[in-house]
Every structure is written in C-alpha cells, then in structure tokens.
Amino acid sequence: MFGKRLNMARKERGYTAQQMADMLHVTIRTYRNYESGTTSPSLGTLVQLADILGVTTDYLLCRDANQSSPAR
C-alpha cells in the first residue's frame, strides 16, 4: 500500500519518477522499487519523500487517510 500511496501522491503533484529520484539523489531503479514495494526507503528517505510531496509520513505509511498534518 505504501507504494500505491507514493505513486498517487507523486502523480497528484505532477512529478515524474525520474524527478523524484533526482531530488532524493537515488537511481530511478531505486525509486521505482519504492513504488513497486520491492524495497522500502530508509527513515531519512521517508521523511524526505513526505517533505517533497507535502504529505505526512503517516499518510505515506497508510496510518492516516489525511495527507496533511493537523493545524496546531
């Protein structure tokens, strides 16, 4: 489910997989592995993904249906 959420959030923001890989400083193969569920990103990369996509880590990890964090 993580990979599907990642793919959906990326497409909603208009990024290509190559752009995401470049922003994360990983290969396109590594990034595609995240989306396919073959491998999982490190904690640091997960945080970067959430920051780039403007979503919470809980959203990407399917722990929360809301994309953004609650107002404080």
PDB file of N, CA, C and O in Angstrom:
ATOM      1  N   MET A   1       0.822  -1.201   0.000  1.00  0.00           N
ATOM      2  CA  MET A   1       0.000   0.000   0.000  1.00  0.00           C
ATOM      3  C   MET A   1       0.862   1.260   0.000  1.00  0.00           C
ATOM      4  O   MET A   1       0.475   2.270  -0.589  1.00  0.00           O
ATOM      5  N   PHE A   2       2.030   1.217   0.654  1.00  0.00           N
ATOM      6  CA  PHE A   2       2.932   2.366   0.660  1.00  0.00           C
ATOM      7  C   PHE A   2       3.257   2.800  -0.765  1.00  0.00           C
ATOM      8  O   PHE A   2       3.187   3.986  -1.089  1.00  0.00           O
ATOM      9  N   GLY A   3       3.608   1.845  -1.608  1.00  0.00           N
ATOM     10  CA  GLY A   3       3.979   2.157  -2.988  1.00  0.00           C
ATOM     11  C   GLY A   3       2.858   2.829  -3.753  1.00  0.00           C
ATOM     12  O   GLY A   3       3.099   3.748  -4.535  1.00  0.00           O
ATOM     13  N   LYS A   4       1.631   2.373  -3.533  1.00  0.00           N
ATOM     14  CA  LYS A   4       0.478   2.983  -4.211  1.00  0.00           C
ATOM     15  C   LYS A   4       0.265   4.411  -3.748  1.00  0.00           C
ATOM     16  O   LYS A   4      -0.013   5.299  -4.554  1.00  0.00           O
ATOM     17  N   ARG A   5       0.397   4.631  -2.438  1.00  0.00           N
ATOM     18  CA  ARG A   5       0.237   5.987  -1.915  1.00  0.00           C
ATOM     19  C   ARG A   5       1.336   6.908  -2.460  1.00  0.00           C
ATOM     20  O   ARG A   5       1.078   8.051  -2.836  1.00  0.00           O
ATOM     21  N   LEU A   6       2.550   6.391  -2.492  1.00  0.00           N
ATOM     22  CA  LEU A   6       3.678   7.165  -3.004  1.00  0.00           C
ATOM     23  C   LEU A   6       3.442   7.533  -4.465  1.00  0.00           C
ATOM     24  O   LEU A   6       3.631   8.684  -4.857  1.00  0.00           O
ATOM     25  N   ASN A   7       3.039   6.573  -5.253  1.00  0.00           N
ATOM     26  CA  ASN A   7       2.773   6.799  -6.666  1.00  0.00           C
ATOM     27  C   ASN A   7       1.660   7.824  -6.856  1.00  0.00           C
ATOM     28  O   ASN A   7       1.784   8.735  -7.675  1.00  0.00           O
ATOM     29  N   MET A   8       0.597   7.681  -6.118  1.00  0.00           N
ATOM     30  CA  MET A   8      -0.539   8.586  -6.226  1.00  0.00           C
ATOM     31  C   MET A   8      -0.151  10.017  -5.840  1.00  0.00           C
ATOM     32  O   MET A   8      -0.496  10.968  -6.542  1.00  0.00           O
ATOM     33  N   ALA A   9       0.563  10.164  -4.725  1.00  0.00           N
ATOM     34  CA  ALA A   9       0.972  11.495  -4.269  1.00  0.00           C
ATOM     35  C   ALA A   9       1.921  12.137  -5.279  1.00  0.00           C
ATOM     36  O   ALA A   9       1.829  13.337  -5.536  1.00  0.00           O
ATOM     37  N   ARG A  10       2.821  11.358  -5.848  1.00  0.00           N
ATOM     38  CA  ARG A  10       3.759  11.880  -6.847  1.00  0.00           C
ATOM     39  C   ARG A  10       3.002  12.396  -8.063  1.00  0.00           C
ATOM     40  O   ARG A  10       3.262  13.502  -8.538  1.00  0.00           O
ATOM     41  N   LYS A  11       2.076  11.606  -8.561  1.00  0.00           N
ATOM     42  CA  LYS A  11       1.324  11.995  -9.751  1.00  0.00           C
ATOM     43  C   LYS A  11       0.433  13.204  -9.493  1.00  0.00           C
ATOM     44  O   LYS A  11       0.273  14.057 -10.366  1.00  0.00           O
ATOM     45  N   GLU A  12      -0.154  13.281  -8.286  1.00  0.00           N
ATOM     46  CA  GLU A  12      -1.001  14.426  -7.938  1.00  0.00           C
ATOM     47  C   GLU A  12      -0.215  15.728  -7.955  1.00  0.00           C
ATOM     48  O   GLU A  12      -0.767  16.793  -8.229  1.00  0.00           O
ATOM     49  N   ARG A  13       1.068  15.636  -7.663  1.00  0.00           N
ATOM     50  CA  ARG A  13       1.910  16.841  -7.646  1.00  0.00           C
ATOM     51  C   ARG A  13       2.634  17.075  -8.963  1.00  0.00           C
ATOM     52  O   ARG A  13       3.369  18.052  -9.107  1.00  0.00           O
ATOM     53  N   GLY A  14       2.429  16.188  -9.918  1.00  0.00           N
ATOM     54  CA  GLY A  14       2.978  16.385 -11.255  1.00  0.00           C
ATOM     55  C   GLY A  14       4.445  16.045 -11.426  1.00  0.00           C
ATOM     56  O   GLY A  14       5.075  16.493 -12.384  1.00  0.00           O
ATOM     57  N   TYR A  15       4.997  15.262 -10.516  1.00  0.00           N
ATOM     58  CA  TYR A  15       6.397  14.848 -10.629  1.00  0.00           C
ATOM     59  C   TYR A  15       6.509  13.546 -11.406  1.00  0.00           C
ATOM     60  O   TYR A  15       5.643  12.676 -11.312  1.00  0.00           O
ATOM     61  N   THR A  16       7.588  13.422 -12.176  1.00  0.00           N
ATOM     62  CA  THR A  16       7.893  12.136 -12.798  1.00  0.00           C
ATOM     63  C   THR A  16       8.706  11.322 -11.804  1.00  0.00           C
ATOM     64  O   THR A  16       9.245  11.855 -10.833  1.00  0.00           O
ATOM     65  N   ALA A  17       8.786  10.024 -12.063  1.00  0.00           N
ATOM     66  CA  ALA A  17       9.602   9.169 -11.204  1.00  0.00           C
ATOM     67  C   ALA A  17      11.064   9.599 -11.270  1.00  0.00           C
ATOM     68  O   ALA A  17      11.773   9.540 -10.265  1.00  0.00           O
ATOM     69  N   GLN A  18      11.520  10.030 -12.443  1.00  0.00           N
ATOM     70  CA  GLN A  18      12.907  10.477 -12.585  1.00  0.00           C
ATOM     71  C   GLN A  18      13.165  11.734 -11.764  1.00  0.00           C
ATOM     72  O   GLN A  18      14.220  11.859 -11.142  1.00  0.00           O
ATOM     73  N   GLN A  19      12.223  12.659 -11.754  1.00  0.00           N
ATOM     74  CA  GLN A  19      12.378  13.872 -10.940  1.00  0.00           C
ATOM     75  C   GLN A  19      12.473  13.515  -9.460  1.00  0.00           C
ATOM     76  O   GLN A  19      13.290  14.079  -8.733  1.00  0.00           O
ATOM     77  N   MET A  20      11.648  12.588  -9.023  1.00  0.00           N
ATOM     78  CA  MET A  20      11.699  12.167  -7.618  1.00  0.00           C
ATOM     79  C   MET A  20      13.052  11.539  -7.304  1.00  0.00           C
ATOM     80  O   MET A  20      13.662  11.848  -6.281  1.00  0.00           O
ATOM     81  N   ALA A  21      13.515  10.665  -8.178  1.00  0.00           N
ATOM     82  CA  ALA A  21      14.817  10.033  -7.963  1.00  0.00           C
ATOM     83  C   ALA A  21      15.915  11.080  -7.874  1.00  0.00           C
ATOM     84  O   ALA A  21      16.794  10.989  -7.017  1.00  0.00           O
ATOM     85  N   ASP A  22      15.868  12.063  -8.746  1.00  0.00           N
ATOM     86  CA  ASP A  22      16.875  13.122  -8.738  1.00  0.00           C
ATOM     87  C   ASP A  22      16.835  13.929  -7.431  1.00  0.00           C
ATOM     88  O   ASP A  22      17.880  14.240  -6.860  1.00  0.00           O
ATOM     89  N   MET A  23      15.638  14.260  -6.968  1.00  0.00           N
ATOM     90  CA  MET A  23      15.511  15.026  -5.726  1.00  0.00           C
ATOM     91  C   MET A  23      15.996  14.239  -4.513  1.00  0.00           C
ATOM     92  O   MET A  23      16.488  14.818  -3.544  1.00  0.00           O
ATOM     93  N   LEU A  24      15.854  12.928  -4.572  1.00  0.00           N
ATOM     94  CA  LEU A  24      16.273  12.063  -3.467  1.00  0.00           C
ATOM     95  C   LEU A  24      17.726  11.616  -3.591  1.00  0.00           C
ATOM     96  O   LEU A  24      18.279  11.005  -2.676  1.00  0.00           O
ATOM     97  N   HIS A  25      18.337  11.926  -4.731  1.00  0.00           N
ATOM     98  CA  HIS A  25      19.718  11.504  -5.014  1.00  0.00           C
ATOM     99  C   HIS A  25      19.849   9.993  -5.000  1.00  0.00           C
ATOM    100  O   HIS A  25      20.790   9.438  -4.435  1.00  0.00           O
ATOM    101  N   VAL A  26      18.872   9.329  -5.644  1.00  0.00           N
ATOM    102  CA  VAL A  26      18.906   7.875  -5.816  1.00  0.00           C
ATOM    103  C   VAL A  26      18.704   7.579  -7.295  1.00  0.00           C
ATOM    104  O   VAL A  26      18.332   8.462  -8.068  1.00  0.00           O
ATOM    105  N   THR A  27      18.948   6.350  -7.679  1.00  0.00           N
ATOM    106  CA  THR A  27      18.728   5.968  -9.069  1.00  0.00           C
ATOM    107  C   THR A  27      17.235   5.811  -9.331  1.00  0.00           C
ATOM    108  O   THR A  27      16.440   5.627  -8.409  1.00  0.00           O
ATOM    109  N   ILE A  28      16.873   5.888 -10.607  1.00  0.00           N
ATOM    110  CA  ILE A  28      15.472   5.686 -10.973  1.00  0.00           C
ATOM    111  C   ILE A  28      15.027   4.279 -10.575  1.00  0.00           C
ATOM    112  O   ILE A  28      13.877   4.080 -10.184  1.00  0.00           O
ATOM    113  N   ARG A  29      15.916   3.321 -10.670  1.00  0.00           N
ATOM    114  CA  ARG A  29      15.577   1.941 -10.282  1.00  0.00           C
ATOM    115  C   ARG A  29      15.234   1.867  -8.796  1.00  0.00           C
ATOM    116  O   ARG A  29      14.261   1.222  -8.408  1.00  0.00           O
ATOM    117  N   THR A  30      16.038   2.531  -7.972  1.00  0.00           N
ATOM    118  CA  THR A  30      15.759   2.554  -6.532  1.00  0.00           C
ATOM    119  C   THR A  30      14.402   3.178  -6.260  1.00  0.00           C
ATOM    120  O   THR A  30      13.611   2.645  -5.482  1.00  0.00           O
ATOM    121  N   TYR A  31      14.131   4.318  -6.909  1.00  0.00           N
ATOM    122  CA  TYR A  31      12.845   4.971  -6.687  1.00  0.00           C
ATOM    123  C   TYR A  31      11.692   4.082  -7.148  1.00  0.00           C
ATOM    124  O   TYR A  31      10.689   3.954  -6.446  1.00  0.00           O
ATOM    125  N   ARG A  32      11.827   3.478  -8.305  1.00  0.00           N
ATOM    126  CA  ARG A  32      10.775   2.588  -8.815  1.00  0.00           C
ATOM    127  C   ARG A  32      10.553   1.407  -7.860  1.00  0.00           C
ATOM    128  O   ARG A  32       9.430   0.924  -7.713  1.00  0.00           O
ATOM    129  N   ASN A  33      11.626   0.948  -7.215  1.00  0.00           N
ATOM    130  CA  ASN A  33      11.489  -0.128  -6.232  1.00  0.00           C
ATOM    131  C   ASN A  33      10.647   0.314  -5.037  1.00  0.00           C
ATOM    132  O   ASN A  33       9.911  -0.492  -4.468  1.00  0.00           O
ATOM    133  N   TYR A  34      10.747   1.580  -4.654  1.00  0.00           N
ATOM    134  CA  TYR A  34       9.892   2.097  -3.575  1.00  0.00           C
ATOM    135  C   TYR A  34       8.428   2.022  -3.998  1.00  0.00           C
ATOM    136  O   TYR A  34       7.582   1.555  -3.235  1.00  0.00           O
ATOM    137  N   GLU A  35       8.131   2.479  -5.210  1.00  0.00           N
ATOM    138  CA  GLU A  35       6.749   2.499  -5.683  1.00  0.00           C
ATOM    139  C   GLU A  35       6.193   1.096  -5.913  1.00  0.00           C
ATOM    140  O   GLU A  35       4.998   0.864  -5.735  1.00  0.00           O
ATOM    141  N   SER A  36       7.048   0.170  -6.303  1.00  0.00           N
ATOM    142  CA  SER A  36       6.566  -1.195  -6.559  1.00  0.00           C
ATOM    143  C   SER A  36       6.482  -2.027  -5.287  1.00  0.00           C
ATOM    144  O   SER A  36       5.875  -3.098  -5.277  1.00  0.00           O
ATOM    145  N   GLY A  37       7.096  -1.531  -4.209  1.00  0.00           N
ATOM    146  CA  GLY A  37       7.081  -2.264  -2.950  1.00  0.00           C
ATOM    147  C   GLY A  37       8.188  -3.298  -2.839  1.00  0.00           C
ATOM    148  O   GLY A  37       8.216  -4.080  -1.888  1.00  0.00           O
ATOM    149  N   THR A  38       9.101  -3.309  -3.806  1.00  0.00           N
ATOM    150  CA  THR A  38      10.221  -4.246  -3.772  1.00  0.00           C
ATOM    151  C   THR A  38      11.158  -3.949  -2.617  1.00  0.00           C
ATOM    152  O   THR A  38      11.647  -4.859  -1.947  1.00  0.00           O
ATOM    153  N   THR A  39      11.404  -2.664  -2.390  1.00  0.00           N
ATOM    154  CA  THR A  39      12.221  -2.234  -1.249  1.00  0.00           C
ATOM    155  C   THR A  39      11.534  -1.072  -0.554  1.00  0.00           C
ATOM    156  O   THR A  39      10.677  -0.403  -1.131  1.00  0.00           O
ATOM    157  N   SER A  40      11.919  -0.846   0.680  1.00  0.00           N
ATOM    158  CA  SER A  40      11.384   0.273   1.457  1.00  0.00           C
ATOM    159  C   SER A  40      12.471   1.311   1.653  1.00  0.00           C
ATOM    160  O   SER A  40      13.644   0.966   1.793  1.00  0.00           O
ATOM    161  N   PRO A  41      12.089   2.585   1.665  1.00  0.00           N
ATOM    162  CA  PRO A  41      13.086   3.631   1.900  1.00  0.00           C
ATOM    163  C   PRO A  41      13.530   3.641   3.356  1.00  0.00           C
ATOM    164  O   PRO A  41      12.822   3.166   4.244  1.00  0.00           O
ATOM    165  N   SER A  42      14.708   4.190   3.579  1.00  0.00           N
ATOM    166  CA  SER A  42      15.178   4.387   4.949  1.00  0.00           C
ATOM    167  C   SER A  42      14.297   5.435   5.619  1.00  0.00           C
ATOM    168  O   SER A  42      13.528   6.129   4.954  1.00  0.00           O
ATOM    169  N   LEU A  43      14.414   5.540   6.915  1.00  0.00           N
ATOM    170  CA  LEU A  43      13.638   6.542   7.653  1.00  0.00           C
ATOM    171  C   LEU A  43      13.928   7.945   7.125  1.00  0.00           C
ATOM    172  O   LEU A  43      13.007   8.738   6.925  1.00  0.00           O
ATOM    173  N   GLY A  44      15.191   8.248   6.903  1.00  0.00           N
ATOM    174  CA  GLY A  44      15.561   9.569   6.394  1.00  0.00           C
ATOM    175  C   GLY A  44      14.957   9.842   5.030  1.00  0.00           C
ATOM    176  O   GLY A  44      14.493  10.951   4.766  1.00  0.00           O
ATOM    177  N   THR A  45      14.959   8.839   4.162  1.00  0.00           N
ATOM    178  CA  THR A  45      14.382   8.995   2.828  1.00  0.00           C
ATOM    179  C   THR A  45      12.870   9.129   2.916  1.00  0.00           C
ATOM    180  O   THR A  45      12.273   9.891   2.155  1.00  0.00           O
ATOM    181  N   LEU A  46      12.244   8.402   3.828  1.00  0.00           N
ATOM    182  CA  LEU A  46      10.804   8.518   4.034  1.00  0.00           C
ATOM    183  C   LEU A  46      10.430   9.949   4.411  1.00  0.00           C
ATOM    184  O   LEU A  46       9.452  10.493   3.899  1.00  0.00           O
ATOM    185  N   VAL A  47      11.194  10.546   5.290  1.00  0.00           N
ATOM    186  CA  VAL A  47      10.941  11.929   5.701  1.00  0.00           C
ATOM    187  C   VAL A  47      11.128  12.866   4.500  1.00  0.00           C
ATOM    188  O   VAL A  47      10.330  13.782   4.300  1.00  0.00           O
ATOM    189  N   GLN A  48      12.169  12.642   3.711  1.00  0.00           N
ATOM    190  CA  GLN A  48      12.392  13.452   2.506  1.00  0.00           C
ATOM    191  C   GLN A  48      11.213  13.324   1.544  1.00  0.00           C
ATOM    192  O   GLN A  48      10.741  14.322   0.999  1.00  0.00           O
ATOM    193  N   LEU A  49      10.744  12.110   1.338  1.00  0.00           N
ATOM    194  CA  LEU A  49       9.606  11.893   0.452  1.00  0.00           C
ATOM    195  C   LEU A  49       8.391  12.692   0.923  1.00  0.00           C
ATOM    196  O   LEU A  49       7.741  13.373   0.130  1.00  0.00           O
ATOM    197  N   ALA A  50       8.096  12.605   2.204  1.00  0.00           N
ATOM    198  CA  ALA A  50       6.952  13.333   2.759  1.00  0.00           C
ATOM    199  C   ALA A  50       7.122  14.837   2.572  1.00  0.00           C
ATOM    200  O   ALA A  50       6.166  15.529   2.220  1.00  0.00           O
ATOM    201  N   ASP A  51       8.322  15.344   2.804  1.00  0.00           N
ATOM    202  CA  ASP A  51       8.580  16.777   2.638  1.00  0.00           C
ATOM    203  C   ASP A  51       8.407  17.205   1.188  1.00  0.00           C
ATOM    204  O   ASP A  51       7.757  18.213   0.910  1.00  0.00           O
ATOM    205  N   ILE A  52       8.983  16.450   0.266  1.00  0.00           N
ATOM    206  CA  ILE A  52       8.896  16.775  -1.153  1.00  0.00           C
ATOM    207  C   ILE A  52       7.447  16.773  -1.624  1.00  0.00           C
ATOM    208  O   ILE A  52       7.032  17.654  -2.377  1.00  0.00           O
ATOM    209  N   LEU A  53       6.686  15.791  -1.184  1.00  0.00           N
ATOM    210  CA  LEU A  53       5.308  15.632  -1.644  1.00  0.00           C
ATOM    211  C   LEU A  53       4.297  16.424  -0.830  1.00  0.00           C
ATOM    212  O   LEU A  53       3.125  16.497  -1.199  1.00  0.00           O
ATOM    213  N   GLY A  54       4.738  17.015   0.269  1.00  0.00           N
ATOM    214  CA  GLY A  54       3.843  17.821   1.099  1.00  0.00           C
ATOM    215  C   GLY A  54       2.788  16.994   1.813  1.00  0.00           C
ATOM    216  O   GLY A  54       1.656  17.439   2.002  1.00  0.00           O
ATOM    217  N   VAL A  55       3.169  15.788   2.207  1.00  0.00           N
ATOM    218  CA  VAL A  55       2.266  14.906   2.942  1.00  0.00           C
ATOM    219  C   VAL A  55       2.952  14.473   4.233  1.00  0.00           C
ATOM    220  O   VAL A  55       4.134  14.749   4.439  1.00  0.00           O
ATOM    221  N   THR A  56       2.214  13.804   5.087  1.00  0.00           N
ATOM    222  CA  THR A  56       2.806  13.294   6.323  1.00  0.00           C
ATOM    223  C   THR A  56       3.390  11.905   6.080  1.00  0.00           C
ATOM    224  O   THR A  56       2.996  11.205   5.147  1.00  0.00           O
ATOM    225  N   THR A  57       4.323  11.525   6.922  1.00  0.00           N
ATOM    226  CA  THR A  57       4.851  10.160   6.843  1.00  0.00           C
ATOM    227  C   THR A  57       3.753   9.158   7.175  1.00  0.00           C
ATOM    228  O   THR A  57       3.716   8.071   6.598  1.00  0.00           O
ATOM    229  N   ASP A  58       2.864   9.506   8.093  1.00  0.00           N
ATOM    230  CA  ASP A  58       1.743   8.615   8.422  1.00  0.00           C
ATOM    231  C   ASP A  58       0.869   8.365   7.200  1.00  0.00           C
ATOM    232  O   ASP A  58       0.396   7.247   6.996  1.00  0.00           O
ATOM    233  N   TYR A  59       0.652   9.385   6.393  1.00  0.00           N
ATOM    234  CA  TYR A  59      -0.130   9.205   5.166  1.00  0.00           C
ATOM    235  C   TYR A  59       0.566   8.211   4.239  1.00  0.00           C
ATOM    236  O   TYR A  59      -0.064   7.280   3.740  1.00  0.00           O
ATOM    237  N   LEU A  60       1.861   8.407   4.009  1.00  0.00           N
ATOM    238  CA  LEU A  60       2.589   7.504   3.122  1.00  0.00           C
ATOM    239  C   LEU A  60       2.601   6.075   3.649  1.00  0.00           C
ATOM    240  O   LEU A  60       2.566   5.118   2.875  1.00  0.00           O
ATOM    241  N   LEU A  61       2.652   5.937   4.972  1.00  0.00           N
ATOM    242  CA  LEU A  61       2.690   4.611   5.586  1.00  0.00           C
ATOM    243  C   LEU A  61       1.293   4.023   5.800  1.00  0.00           C
ATOM    244  O   LEU A  61       1.141   2.963   6.408  1.00  0.00           O
ATOM    245  N   CYS A  62       0.280   4.724   5.294  1.00  0.00           N
ATOM    246  CA  CYS A  62      -1.117   4.273   5.368  1.00  0.00           C
ATOM    247  C   CYS A  62      -1.633   4.187   6.801  1.00  0.00           C
ATOM    248  O   CYS A  62      -2.509   3.378   7.107  1.00  0.00           O
ATOM    249  N   ARG A  63      -1.093   5.013   7.658  1.00  0.00           N
ATOM    250  CA  ARG A  63      -1.564   5.069   9.047  1.00  0.00           C
ATOM    251  C   ARG A  63      -2.605   6.158   9.221  1.00  0.00           C
ATOM    252  O   ARG A  63      -3.230   6.262  10.276  1.00  0.00           O
ATOM    253  N   ASP A  64      -2.797   6.984   8.172  1.00  0.00           N
ATOM    254  CA  ASP A  64      -3.708   8.114   8.241  1.00  0.00           C
ATOM    255  C   ASP A  64      -4.234   8.379   6.834  1.00  0.00           C
ATOM    256  O   ASP A  64      -3.469   8.355   5.870  1.00  0.00           O
ATOM    257  N   ALA A  65      -5.520   8.628   6.716  1.00  0.00           N
ATOM    258  CA  ALA A  65      -6.111   8.905   5.406  1.00  0.00           C
ATOM    259  C   ALA A  65      -5.892  10.352   4.979  1.00  0.00           C
ATOM    260  O   ALA A  65      -6.005  10.671   3.796  1.00  0.00           O
ATOM    261  N   ASN A  66      -5.578  11.234   5.938  1.00  0.00           N
ATOM    262  CA  ASN A  66      -5.347  12.643   5.632  1.00  0.00           C
ATOM    263  C   ASN A  66      -3.927  12.854   5.152  1.00  0.00           C
ATOM    264  O   ASN A  66      -2.972  12.339   5.734  1.00  0.00           O
ATOM    265  N   GLN A  67      -3.802  13.627   4.071  1.00  0.00           N
ATOM    266  CA  GLN A  67      -2.472  13.876   3.517  1.00  0.00           C
ATOM    267  C   GLN A  67      -1.672  14.875   4.323  1.00  0.00           C
ATOM    268  O   GLN A  67      -0.455  14.742   4.444  1.00  0.00           O
ATOM    269  N   SER A  68      -2.335  15.868   4.873  1.00  0.00           N
ATOM    270  CA  SER A  68      -1.595  16.916   5.585  1.00  0.00           C
ATOM    271  C   SER A  68      -1.737  16.753   7.091  1.00  0.00           C
ATOM    272  O   SER A  68      -2.668  16.122   7.590  1.00  0.00           O
ATOM    273  N   SER A  69      -0.799  17.332   7.779  1.00  0.00           N
ATOM    274  CA  SER A  69      -0.831  17.255   9.232  1.00  0.00           C
ATOM    275  C   SER A  69      -1.878  18.217   9.771  1.00  0.00           C
ATOM    276  O   SER A  69      -2.170  19.227   9.131  1.00  0.00           O
ATOM    277  N   PRO A  70      -2.443  17.927  10.925  1.00  0.00           N
ATOM    278  CA  PRO A  70      -3.485  18.792  11.513  1.00  0.00           C
ATOM    279  C   PRO A  70      -2.904  20.139  11.914  1.00  0.00           C
ATOM    280  O   PRO A  70      -1.723  20.251  12.245  1.00  0.00           O
ATOM    281  N   ALA A  71      -3.751  21.153  11.879  1.00  0.00           N
ATOM    282  CA  ALA A  71      -3.325  22.511  12.289  1.00  0.00           C
ATOM    283  C   ALA A  71      -2.999  22.508  13.769  1.00  0.00           C
ATOM    284  O   ALA A  71      -3.627  21.807  14.562  1.00  0.00           O
ATOM    285  N   ARG A  72      -2.026  23.290  14.117  1.00  0.00           N
ATOM    286  CA  ARG A  72      -1.622  23.363  15.533  1.00  0.00           C
ATOM    287  C   ARG A  72      -2.064  24.640  16.150  1.00  0.00           C
ATOM    288  O   ARG A  72      -1.813  24.874  17.332  1.00  0.00           O
TER     289      ARG A  72
END
